[in-house]
Amino acid sequence: MKKFVCLMAAAALGLAACSAERVSHFPSYKLKVVQGNELDAQALGHLQAGLSREQVQMLLGTPLLRDPFHQNRWDYVFVISRNGVVQENKSLTLYFDENGLLTRAEGDAMAHAAAANAAAASAVAP
């Protein structure tokens, strides 16, 4: 009986030590995962209404999502995460008219690009 209790206690301690929560606190290398297209602030600054799909693709690269049900909409998403925790998340949605020309762009990537371009302009100005 005493052996059984000791064995059960050792098994319980062993299983508790394998908890994912405790393992994540140990210092180890956490892989940085980058998904999507990195949206460059300068390239976003060149976006303007009237650009063709080909011109937009040359500026930003292939969109992450081309919805077959909304063919006049392209979505760009950029995510950086480490150990399952999202550190940076930017999205950009582009809308084209029936002729394939850019009509509007929306998303938080535009605000990040405007702030980055303003910071770069103020750093260059004397």
Residue pairs with C-beta under 8 A, 6 or more apart in sequence:
24 83
30 82
30 83
31 82
31 83
32 80
32 81
32 82
33 79
33 80
33 81
33 82
34 78
34 79
34 80
35 77
35 78
35 79
35 80
35 81
36 64
36 76
36 77
36 78
36 79
37 60
37 61
37 62
37 63
37 64
37 76
37 77
37 78
38 78
39 60
39 76
39 78
39 90
39 92
39 109
39 112
39 113
40 60
41 112
41 113
41 116
41 117
41 120
42 117
43 59
43 60
44 60
44 92
44 105
44 109
44 110
44 113
45 113
45 117
46 59
47 56
47 59
47 60
47 94
47 102
47 105
48 102
49 101
49 102
49 103
49 104
50 101
50 102
51 59
51 101
51 102
52 100
52 101
52 102
53 74
53 96
53 100
53 102
56 74
56 94
56 102
57 63
60 76
60 92
63 74
63 75
63 76
63 94
64 75
64 76
64 77
65 74
65 75
65 77
66 74
66 75
67 73
67 75
72 95
72 96
72 97
72 98
73 93
73 94
73 95
73 96
74 93
74 94
74 96
75 91
75 92
75 93
75 94
76 91
76 92
76 93
76 94
76 107
76 109
77 89
77 90
77 91
77 92
78 88
78 89
78 90
78 91
78 109
79 86
79 88
79 89
79 90
80 86
80 87
80 88
80 89
81 87
89 108
90 107
90 108
90 109
90 112
91 107
91 108
91 109
92 105
92 106
92 107
92 109
92 110
93 105
93 106
93 107
94 102
94 104
94 105
95 102
95 103
95 104
95 105
95 106
96 102
96 103
97 103
